[in-house]
Amino acid sequence: MNKRVLTWIWTGTGLMLLQIVFNTWAKTAQAKFNLPLNLFENFGDRACVLFAIPVCSILLSATSYLGLRYAKRTSASCWNTAIPKAFNVEFNSYSIEGKAYQAIFLVLFVIFPLGGLIRFHHVMFTTIVTDWNGAGNYSLFTWDPGNVFNGLAYKFDGVSFYPFWEPFLWLILSCTAGIFSAQYLCRIFFR
């Protein structure tokens, strides 16, 4: 895959990731605005994080992996040349405007989504989990094998939720995305 195609794929995954992170962040903050194509519009303010965490983790992993592949193909020693030029725009990478352009898209496609994942985990860990009758005040790591293995889930802001394995799996996905992002950022800044 050449650098031009890699750049277009990086731009597309970055835009999808940015749209989902922005809309989910706005929803959890109970803001009245969002970007078009809000995937979680019909979910509760807190339930949308249960769906956003795995989607954002996978997209952030993909964006960081694609950026890492691009950075490995770049031989220049300046940090901004190791970042794909979003939308394949041609400009002088060493100019102030070029560096600002690259920095903006690095923040939008990597740093902001990392902050979003941290926020979404905070929302997930501070929401009250109940059973379907609305009773109880359970932890995300409540483990009741009788309920979980019989198909009885708990309720997390109106959405079925399986304690223990669901937050654990989401945490693993987010850590994987964090590792890919850290590798990408290290490759950019510590060449």
C-alpha positions as a Markdown table, in Angstrom:
| # | Residue | x | y | z |
|---|---|---|---|---|
| 1 | Met | 0.0 | 0.0 | 0.0 |
| 2 | Asn | 1.5 | 3.3 | -1.0 |
| 3 | Lys | 1.6 | 6.4 | 1.2 |
| 4 | Arg | -1.1 | 8.2 | -0.7 |
| 5 | Val | -3.7 | 5.4 | -0.1 |
| 6 | Leu | -2.5 | 5.0 | 3.5 |
| 7 | Thr | -3.1 | 8.7 | 4.0 |
| 8 | Trp | -6.7 | 8.5 | 2.7 |
| 9 | Ile | -7.5 | 5.5 | 4.9 |
| 10 | Trp | -5.9 | 7.3 | 7.9 |
| 11 | Thr | -8.0 | 10.3 | 7.1 |
| 12 | Gly | -11.2 | 8.3 | 6.8 |
| 13 | Thr | -10.8 | 6.4 | 10.0 |
| 14 | Gly | -9.7 | 9.5 | 11.8 |
| 15 | Leu | -12.9 | 11.4 | 10.7 |
| 16 | Met | -15.1 | 8.5 | 11.7 |
| 17 | Leu | -13.4 | 8.4 | 15.1 |
| 18 | Leu | -13.6 | 12.1 | 15.6 |
| 19 | Gln | -17.3 | 12.2 | 14.8 |
| 20 | Ile | -18.2 | 9.3 | 17.2 |
| 21 | Val | -16.0 | 10.7 | 20.0 |
| 22 | Phe | -17.4 | 14.3 | 19.6 |
| 23 | Asn | -21.1 | 13.1 | 19.5 |
| 24 | Thr | -20.6 | 10.7 | 22.5 |
| 25 | Trp | -18.8 | 13.4 | 24.5 |
| 26 | Ala | -21.6 | 15.9 | 23.7 |
| 27 | Lys | -24.2 | 13.3 | 24.7 |
| 28 | Thr | -22.6 | 12.5 | 28.0 |
| 29 | Ala | -22.3 | 16.2 | 28.8 |
| 30 | Gln | -26.0 | 16.5 | 27.9 |
| 31 | Ala | -25.2 | 19.1 | 25.2 |
| 32 | Lys | -27.9 | 20.0 | 22.7 |
| 33 | Phe | -25.7 | 19.8 | 19.6 |
| 34 | Asn | -24.1 | 17.0 | 17.7 |
| 35 | Leu | -22.5 | 16.3 | 14.4 |
| 36 | Pro | -24.5 | 14.5 | 11.6 |
| 37 | Leu | -24.9 | 10.7 | 11.6 |
| 38 | Asn | -25.0 | 10.4 | 15.4 |
| 39 | Leu | -24.9 | 6.6 | 16.0 |
| 40 | Phe | -26.0 | 6.8 | 19.6 |
| 41 | Glu | -28.8 | 9.4 | 19.3 |
| 42 | Asn | -31.5 | 7.1 | 20.7 |
| 43 | Phe | -29.5 | 5.9 | 23.7 |
| 44 | Gly | -29.5 | 7.4 | 27.2 |
| 45 | Asp | -26.9 | 9.9 | 28.2 |
| 46 | Arg | -24.8 | 7.3 | 29.9 |
| 47 | Ala | -25.7 | 4.2 | 28.0 |
| 48 | Cys | -24.1 | 5.5 | 24.8 |
| 49 | Val | -20.6 | 5.0 | 26.4 |
| 50 | Leu | -21.2 | 1.2 | 26.5 |
| 51 | Phe | -21.3 | 1.3 | 22.7 |
| 52 | Ala | -18.8 | 4.1 | 22.1 |
| 53 | Ile | -16.0 | 2.6 | 24.0 |
| 54 | Pro | -15.4 | -0.5 | 21.9 |
| 55 | Val | -16.1 | 1.4 | 18.6 |
| 56 | Cys | -13.7 | 4.2 | 19.5 |
| 57 | Ser | -11.1 | 1.8 | 20.8 |
| 58 | Ile | -11.1 | -0.1 | 17.5 |
| 59 | Leu | -11.1 | 3.0 | 15.4 |
| 60 | Leu | -8.3 | 4.6 | 17.5 |
| 61 | Ser | -6.2 | 1.4 | 17.2 |
| 62 | Ala | -6.7 | 1.4 | 13.4 |
| 63 | Thr | -5.9 | 5.1 | 13.1 |
| 64 | Ser | -2.8 | 4.8 | 15.3 |
| 65 | Tyr | -1.7 | 1.7 | 13.5 |
| 66 | Leu | -2.1 | 3.3 | 10.0 |
| 67 | Gly | -0.2 | 6.4 | 11.3 |
| 68 | Leu | 2.5 | 4.2 | 12.7 |
| 69 | Arg | 2.9 | 2.4 | 9.3 |
| 70 | Tyr | 3.1 | 5.8 | 7.6 |
| 71 | Ala | 5.7 | 7.1 | 10.1 |
| 72 | Lys | 7.9 | 4.0 | 9.6 |
| 73 | Arg | 8.0 | 4.7 | 5.9 |
| 74 | Thr | 9.1 | 8.3 | 6.4 |
| 75 | Ser | 12.8 | 8.9 | 6.6 |
| 76 | Ala | 12.8 | 12.6 | 7.6 |
| 77 | Ser | 13.7 | 13.5 | 11.1 |
| 78 | Cys | 11.1 | 16.2 | 11.7 |
| 79 | Trp | 8.1 | 15.2 | 13.7 |
| 80 | Asn | 5.5 | 16.7 | 11.4 |
| 81 | Thr | 6.7 | 14.7 | 8.4 |
| 82 | Ala | 5.8 | 11.4 | 10.2 |
| 83 | Ile | 2.1 | 12.4 | 10.3 |
| 84 | Pro | 0.0 | 11.7 | 7.2 |
| 85 | Lys | -1.2 | 14.8 | 5.4 |
| 86 | Ala | -4.9 | 14.6 | 6.0 |
| 87 | Phe | -7.0 | 14.8 | 2.8 |
| 88 | Asn | -3.7 | 14.4 | 0.8 |
| 89 | Val | -3.3 | 18.2 | 0.8 |
| 90 | Glu | 0.0 | 19.3 | -0.7 |
| 91 | Phe | 2.0 | 21.9 | 1.4 |
| 92 | Asn | 5.4 | 22.6 | 2.7 |
| 93 | Ser | 5.7 | 20.4 | 5.8 |
| 94 | Tyr | 8.5 | 22.5 | 7.3 |
| 95 | Ser | 6.5 | 25.8 | 7.2 |
| 96 | Ile | 4.7 | 27.1 | 10.3 |
| 97 | Glu | 1.4 | 26.6 | 8.5 |
| 98 | Gly | 2.3 | 23.0 | 7.6 |
| 99 | Lys | 3.4 | 22.2 | 11.1 |
| 100 | Ala | 0.2 | 23.7 | 12.5 |
| 101 | Tyr | -1.9 | 21.7 | 10.0 |
| 102 | Gln | -0.2 | 18.5 | 11.0 |
| 103 | Ala | -0.5 | 19.3 | 14.7 |
| 104 | Ile | -4.2 | 20.0 | 14.4 |
| 105 | Phe | -4.9 | 16.7 | 12.8 |
| 106 | Leu | -2.7 | 14.8 | 15.3 |
| 107 | Val | -4.7 | 16.3 | 18.1 |
| 108 | Leu | -8.1 | 15.7 | 16.4 |
| 109 | Phe | -7.3 | 12.1 | 15.3 |
| 110 | Val | -5.3 | 10.8 | 18.3 |
| 111 | Ile | -5.1 | 13.1 | 21.4 |
| 112 | Phe | -8.8 | 14.1 | 21.5 |
| 113 | Pro | -10.0 | 10.5 | 21.1 |
| 114 | Leu | -7.6 | 9.3 | 23.9 |
| 115 | Gly | -9.1 | 11.9 | 26.2 |
| 116 | Gly | -12.6 | 10.8 | 25.0 |
| 117 | Leu | -11.9 | 7.2 | 26.0 |
| 118 | Ile | -10.7 | 8.3 | 29.4 |
| 119 | Arg | -13.9 | 10.3 | 29.9 |
| 120 | Phe | -16.1 | 7.5 | 28.7 |
| 121 | His | -14.5 | 5.1 | 31.2 |
| 122 | His | -15.1 | 7.6 | 33.9 |
| 123 | Val | -18.8 | 7.9 | 32.9 |
| 124 | Met | -19.1 | 4.1 | 32.8 |
| 125 | Phe | -17.5 | 3.6 | 36.2 |
| 126 | Thr | -19.6 | 6.3 | 37.9 |
| 127 | Thr | -23.0 | 5.2 | 36.7 |
| 128 | Ile | -25.3 | 3.2 | 38.9 |
| 129 | Val | -26.0 | -0.3 | 37.8 |
| 130 | Thr | -29.4 | -1.8 | 38.8 |
| 131 | Asp | -31.2 | -5.0 | 38.1 |
| 132 | Trp | -34.1 | -4.9 | 35.6 |
| 133 | Asn | -36.6 | -4.2 | 38.4 |
| 134 | Gly | -34.7 | -1.1 | 39.3 |
| 135 | Ala | -33.6 | -2.5 | 42.6 |
| 136 | Gly | -30.1 | -2.5 | 43.9 |
| 137 | Asn | -27.0 | -0.5 | 43.6 |
| 138 | Tyr | -24.5 | -2.8 | 42.0 |
| 139 | Ser | -20.9 | -2.3 | 40.9 |
| 140 | Leu | -19.7 | -2.7 | 37.4 |
| 141 | Phe | -17.8 | -5.7 | 38.7 |
| 142 | Thr | -20.7 | -7.4 | 40.5 |
| 143 | Trp | -20.4 | -11.1 | 39.8 |
| 144 | Asp | -23.4 | -13.2 | 40.1 |
| 145 | Pro | -22.9 | -16.3 | 37.9 |
| 146 | Gly | -26.5 | -17.4 | 38.4 |
| 147 | Asn | -27.8 | -14.2 | 36.7 |
| 148 | Val | -25.1 | -13.7 | 34.2 |
| 149 | Phe | -25.0 | -17.2 | 32.8 |
| 150 | Asn | -28.8 | -17.6 | 32.7 |
| 151 | Gly | -29.1 | -14.6 | 30.4 |
| 152 | Leu | -30.2 | -12.1 | 33.1 |
| 153 | Ala | -28.3 | -8.9 | 32.7 |
| 154 | Tyr | -28.3 | -5.8 | 34.8 |
| 155 | Lys | -29.5 | -2.4 | 33.7 |
| 156 | Phe | -27.1 | 0.4 | 32.9 |
| 157 | Asp | -29.1 | 3.5 | 32.0 |
| 158 | Gly | -31.8 | 1.4 | 30.3 |
| 159 | Val | -29.4 | -0.9 | 28.4 |
| 160 | Ser | -28.6 | -4.6 | 29.1 |
| 161 | Phe | -25.3 | -4.8 | 30.8 |
| 162 | Tyr | -23.3 | -7.8 | 31.9 |
| 163 | Pro | -21.1 | -7.0 | 34.9 |
| 164 | Phe | -17.5 | -8.1 | 35.2 |
| 165 | Trp | -16.8 | -9.3 | 31.6 |
| 166 | Glu | -18.2 | -6.3 | 29.7 |
| 167 | Pro | -16.2 | -3.5 | 31.6 |
| 168 | Phe | -13.2 | -5.8 | 31.6 |
| 169 | Leu | -13.3 | -6.4 | 27.9 |
| 170 | Trp | -13.9 | -2.7 | 27.2 |
| 171 | Leu | -10.9 | -1.9 | 29.4 |
| 172 | Ile | -8.7 | -4.3 | 27.4 |
| 173 | Leu | -9.8 | -2.8 | 24.1 |
| 174 | Ser | -9.1 | 0.8 | 25.4 |
| 175 | Cys | -5.7 | -0.3 | 26.7 |
| 176 | Thr | -4.9 | -1.8 | 23.3 |
| 177 | Ala | -5.8 | 1.5 | 21.7 |
| 178 | Gly | -3.7 | 3.4 | 24.2 |
| 179 | Ile | -0.7 | 1.2 | 23.5 |
| 180 | Phe | -1.0 | 1.7 | 19.7 |
| 181 | Ser | -1.4 | 5.5 | 20.2 |
| 182 | Ala | 1.6 | 5.6 | 22.5 |
| 183 | Gln | 3.7 | 3.7 | 20.0 |
| 184 | Tyr | 2.5 | 6.1 | 17.3 |
| 185 | Leu | 3.3 | 9.2 | 19.3 |
| 186 | Cys | 6.7 | 7.8 | 20.3 |
| 187 | Arg | 7.5 | 7.1 | 16.7 |
| 188 | Ile | 6.6 | 10.7 | 15.8 |
| 189 | Phe | 8.4 | 12.5 | 18.5 |
| 190 | Phe | 11.3 | 10.2 | 19.4 |
| 191 | Arg | 12.6 | 9.1 | 16.1 |
